Amino acid sequence: MRPDEALRRIAFLLEWRGASPYRVRAFHTAADAVRNLPPGPVDADRARQLPGVGPVTAEVIAQASTGAAPRYLARLETEADPGARAGWDLAAGSTGDCHLHSDWSDGGSPLQDMADAARALGHRWAVLTDHSPRLTIAHGLSRERLESQLEAVAAVNARTGPDFRLLTGIECDILDDGSLDQDEDLLGRLDIVVASVHSKLRSDPEPMTARMVAAVRNPHVDVLGHCTGRIITGRGRPQSRFDAEAVFAACAEAGTAVEINCRPERRDPPDELLVLAAAAGCRFAVDTDAHAPEQLHWQSTGYARAARIGLGADRLITTWSLERLLTSRTGRP
């Protein structure tokens, strides 16, 4: 086990136990720092010189670099309940992420940086989903800018190589009537479309339900993004009200995946709705909604949530091969 793998696994097990997000983040930060170290032993003092590495993570690095199982990891694994292994297996089997932002909209990093970070985590694919035009505060992409982005994505793929592919996509606003905030012919040219509600989140349940059902039934839509719109940190934002049974039934019927959004301030849908969507037979996309490369490691939180309610890899499109992911679009009801 490489040092970065040991650190990621520790981070997952700490998260499974409900540890502080700051503590979990420390192990992910250290994993990023050692990812490109050459093979071979690294003593703890040298590891401490790396950015973001503290005394505990340095000891883990030193022990793992010799091929030994780090003592800290061994203790956590001994104490872990059986569900933790299922969650880790799901996270370890992740092949991609359907929801990434770049500096073309409200992200902070170029396309190449996001693609390189996803590839370094072992992903085989990732979907670039910058915002659609109506979300002006997020510098949403007009038709012309999105068409230019398609060319930029092709250039990234030409440089990156055959073992990873950055897919074209968009996080498209669901408008008041359930239609989508981009031209239909252009949506048809994209690999993956995530549809999300970003406005009038406090609408009455009936119009919100109709709006969401219409969107998830649109043949261009692959994923329903952060379905309640809630924010659970800081001042927070209450979840929107809608007939969840009707929305998830429509998702299941249409083959539209429900996103398990892994952003710490979202963790959307909440547990009770996640269980409801699972019972409805929905597919799921475990997505980071990352706006920077270091946020891609958030994905493990979603796999932990999926494991807790008994979801297997077959229901999680972010564990699918690229071929299966893209083929499933044409085979949906």
C-alpha positions in Angstrom: 0.0 0.0 0.0 1.4 3.4 -1.0 1.5 6.2 1.6 -1.2 8.2 -0.3 -3.4 5.1 -0.3 -2.9 4.5 3.4 -3.7 8.2 4.2 -6.9 8.1 2.0 -8.1 5.0 3.7 -7.5 6.5 7.2 -9.4 9.6 6.1 -12.3 7.4 5.0 -12.4 5.4 8.2 -12.2 8.5 10.4 -15.1 10.0 8.3 -17.1 6.8 8.8 -16.6 7.1 12.6 -17.9 10.7 12.4 -14.6 12.4 13.1 -14.2 16.2 12.6 -14.0 17.3 9.0 -10.8 19.1 9.8 -9.2 16.0 11.0 -10.3 14.0 7.9 -9.1 16.8 5.7 -5.6 16.7 7.3 -5.1 13.1 6.0 -6.4 14.0 2.5 -4.0 17.0 2.4 -1.1 14.8 3.4 -2.1 12.3 0.7 -2.0 15.0 -1.9 1.5 16.0 -0.7 3.0 12.5 -1.1 1.2 11.5 -4.2 4.2 12.1 -6.5 7.0 10.8 -4.1 9.2 8.2 -5.7 9.0 4.6 -4.4 11.1 3.8 -1.4 11.4 4.5 2.3 10.8 8.0 3.6 11.7 8.8 7.2 9.2 10.8 9.3 11.5 13.8 9.6 11.7 14.1 5.8 7.9 13.6 5.5 7.4 16.5 8.0 9.0 18.9 5.6 6.2 18.3 3.0 3.4 20.9 2.9 0.4 20.0 5.0 2.1 17.0 6.7 2.1 16.9 10.5 3.5 14.5 13.1 0.8 11.9 12.9 0.6 11.8 9.1 4.4 11.8 8.9 4.5 8.6 10.9 1.9 7.0 8.6 3.9 8.0 5.5 7.1 6.6 7.0 5.6 3.3 7.9 3.7 2.8 4.6 6.7 3.8 2.5 8.5 0.7 3.8 5.6 -1.6 2.7 4.4 -2.1 6.3 0.8 -1.5 7.3 0.7 1.8 9.3 -0.2 1.2 12.9 -2.8 3.9 13.0 -4.5 2.4 10.0 -4.4 -1.1 11.5 -6.0 0.1 14.6 -8.8 1.9 12.8 -9.5 -1.2 10.6 -9.6 -3.4 13.7 -12.2 -1.1 15.3 -14.3 -0.5 12.1 -17.7 -2.1 11.8 -18.4 -4.4 8.7 -20.2 -1.6 6.9 -17.0 0.4 6.7 -15.4 -2.2 4.4 -18.4 -2.0 2.1 -18.1 1.8 2.0 -14.4 1.7 1.3 -14.8 -0.9 -1.4 -17.3 1.4 -3.1 -15.0 4.4 -2.8 -12.0 2.4 -4.0 -14.1 1.3 -7.1 -15.0 4.8 -8.1 -14.3 5.4 -11.8 -15.5 9.0 -12.2 -17.3 12.1 -11.1 -20.3 13.6 -12.8 -20.1 17.1 -11.4 -16.9 19.3 -11.7 -16.5 23.1 -12.2 -13.6 25.0 -13.7 -12.6 28.6 -14.0 -14.8 28.9 -17.1 -17.7 29.5 -14.6 -17.3 29.7 -10.8 -14.5 27.2 -10.3 -11.0 28.3 -9.5 -8.9 26.1 -11.7 -8.3 25.5 -15.4 -9.7 22.5 -17.2 -6.3 20.7 -17.3 -5.8 21.0 -13.6 -9.2 19.5 -12.8 -8.6 16.7 -15.3 -5.1 16.0 -13.9 -6.4 15.9 -10.3 -9.2 13.4 -11.2 -6.8 11.2 -13.1 -4.3 11.2 -10.2 -7.1 10.0 -7.9 -7.5 7.0 -10.2 -10.6 8.1 -12.1 -11.0 7.0 -15.6 -13.3 9.8 -16.5 -14.8 13.0 -15.1 -17.5 15.3 -16.3 -17.0 19.1 -16.7 -20.3 20.7 -15.7 -19.9 24.4 -15.6 -23.0 26.5 -15.1 -25.6 27.5 -17.7 -26.2 31.1 -18.8 -29.0 32.1 -16.3 -26.7 31.7 -13.3 -24.9 35.0 -14.1 -23.4 35.2 -10.5 -21.5 32.0 -11.4 -20.4 33.3 -14.8 -22.6 30.8 -16.6 -21.8 29.8 -20.1 -23.6 31.2 -23.1 -24.1 29.0 -26.1 -21.1 30.5 -27.7 -18.8 30.0 -24.7 -20.0 26.4 -24.2 -19.3 25.7 -27.9 -15.8 27.1 -27.3 -15.4 24.9 -24.2 -16.2 21.8 -26.2 -13.1 22.5 -28.3 -11.0 23.2 -25.1 -12.1 19.8 -23.6 -11.0 18.1 -26.8 -7.6 19.7 -26.5 -7.3 18.5 -22.9 -8.1 15.0 -23.9 -5.5 15.1 -26.7 -2.9 16.0 -24.1 -4.0 13.7 -21.3 -3.7 10.3 -23.0 -5.9 7.3 -23.4 -6.3 6.2 -19.8 -8.5 9.2 -18.8 -11.2 11.2 -20.6 -12.7 14.5 -19.6 -16.3 14.4 -20.6 -18.3 17.4 -21.9 -21.2 18.5 -19.8 -23.1 21.2 -18.0 -24.9 21.9 -14.8 -28.0 23.3 -16.3 -30.5 25.4 -14.4 -34.0 24.0 -14.2 -36.3 26.9 -15.2 -39.6 27.7 -13.6 -41.6 25.6 -16.1 -39.2 22.6 -15.9 -37.4 23.4 -19.1 -33.6 23.7 -19.3 -31.4 26.8 -19.5 -29.6 25.9 -22.7 -30.5 25.2 -26.3 -31.8 21.6 -26.8 -29.6 20.9 -29.8 -26.5 21.9 -27.8 -27.5 19.8 -24.9 -27.7 16.9 -27.3 -24.0 17.3 -28.1 -22.9 16.9 -24.5 -21.8 13.7 -22.9 -23.6 14.3 -19.6 -26.2 16.8 -18.4 -26.7 17.6 -14.7 -29.9 19.5 -14.1 -30.3 21.5 -10.8 -32.7 24.0 -9.3 -30.9 27.2 -8.3 -33.7 29.7 -8.1 -37.0 30.1 -6.2 -36.0 27.3 -3.8 -38.8 28.3 -1.4 -41.6 27.7 -3.9 -44.7 25.9 -2.8 -44.4 22.1 -3.1 -46.8 21.7 -6.0 -45.0 23.9 -8.6 -41.6 22.7 -7.4 -42.6 19.1 -7.9 -43.9 19.8 -11.4 -40.8 21.7 -12.3 -38.5 18.9 -11.1 -40.5 16.1 -12.7 -40.5 17.8 -16.0 -36.8 18.3 -15.9 -35.8 14.7 -14.9 -38.1 13.4 -17.7 -36.2 15.5 -20.3 -34.3 13.0 -22.4 -31.1 15.1 -22.3 -30.9 15.0 -18.5 -28.7 12.4 -16.9 -28.4 13.5 -13.3 -30.7 15.5 -10.9 -28.2 17.7 -9.0 -28.4 18.5 -5.2 -32.2 18.0 -5.2 -33.2 19.9 -2.1 -30.8 22.8 -2.5 -30.1 22.8 1.2 -27.1 24.3 3.0 -26.2 22.8 6.3 -23.3 25.0 7.4 -23.0 28.6 8.5 -26.3 30.4 8.3 -27.7 27.5 6.3 -30.6 27.3 3.9 -33.6 25.0 4.4 -34.3 22.3 1.9 -36.9 23.0 -0.7 -40.3 21.4 -0.5 -41.5 18.9 -3.1 -43.2 15.6 -3.4 -40.1 13.4 -3.2 -41.9 10.2 -4.0 -43.2 11.7 -7.3 -39.8 13.1 -8.2 -37.9 10.0 -7.4 -40.4 7.8 -9.2 -39.9 10.0 -12.3 -36.2 9.6 -11.9 -36.4 5.9 -11.7 -38.7 5.7 -14.7 -36.6 8.0 -16.9 -33.2 6.5 -15.8 -32.1 9.8 -14.4 -29.6 9.4 -11.6 -30.1 11.2 -8.3 -27.0 13.0 -7.2 -25.4 12.2 -3.8 -23.8 15.6 -3.5 -20.6 15.4 -1.4 -19.9 19.1 -0.7 -19.6 19.4 3.1 -22.1 22.3 3.1 -24.7 20.3 1.1 -24.6 16.5 1.7 -27.8 16.5 -0.4 -30.2 14.7 -0.4 -30.6 14.3 3.4 -30.7 10.8 4.8 -34.4 10.3 4.8 -34.7 11.3 1.1 -31.7 9.2 0.2 -33.5 6.2 1.6 -36.7 7.1 -0.2 -34.8 7.4 -3.6 -33.2 4.1 -3.0 -36.5 2.5 -2.3 -37.9 4.0 -5.5 -35.2 2.1 -7.5 -33.2 5.2 -8.6 -29.7 5.2 -9.9 -27.3 7.5 -8.1 -24.2 9.6 -9.0 -21.8 10.2 -6.2 -20.5 13.6 -7.1 -18.1 16.1 -5.5 -19.5 19.3 -7.1 -15.8 20.2 -6.9 -14.7 23.8 -7.7 -11.0 23.1 -7.1 -8.7 20.0 -7.4 -8.4 19.4 -3.7 -12.1 19.1 -3.4 -12.3 15.9 -5.5 -11.5 13.8 -2.4 -14.9 14.7 -0.9 -16.4 11.8 -3.0 -15.7 9.3 -0.3 -18.3 10.8 2.0 -21.0 10.0 -0.6 -19.8 6.4 -0.9 -20.0 6.1 2.8 -23.6 7.3 2.8 -24.4 5.0 -0.1 -23.0 2.0 1.8 -24.9 2.8 5.0 -28.2 2.3 3.2 -27.0 -0.8 1.3 -26.5 0.5 -2.2 -24.2 -1.5 -4.4 -22.0 -0.5 -7.2 -24.6 -1.4 -9.9 -26.8 1.5 -8.7 -23.9 4.0 -8.6 -23.1 5.3 -12.1 -19.8 6.8 -10.8 -18.4 3.3 -10.5 -19.3 2.4 -14.0 -16.9 2.1 -16.9 -16.9 4.9 -19.4 -18.4 2.7 -22.1 -21.3 1.6 -19.8 -21.9 5.2 -18.7 -22.2 6.5 -22.2 -24.1 3.5 -23.6 -26.7 3.8 -20.8 -27.8 7.2 -22.2 -29.1 5.6 -25.4 -30.7 2.7 -23.6 -32.8 4.6 -21.1 -36.6 4.4 -21.2 
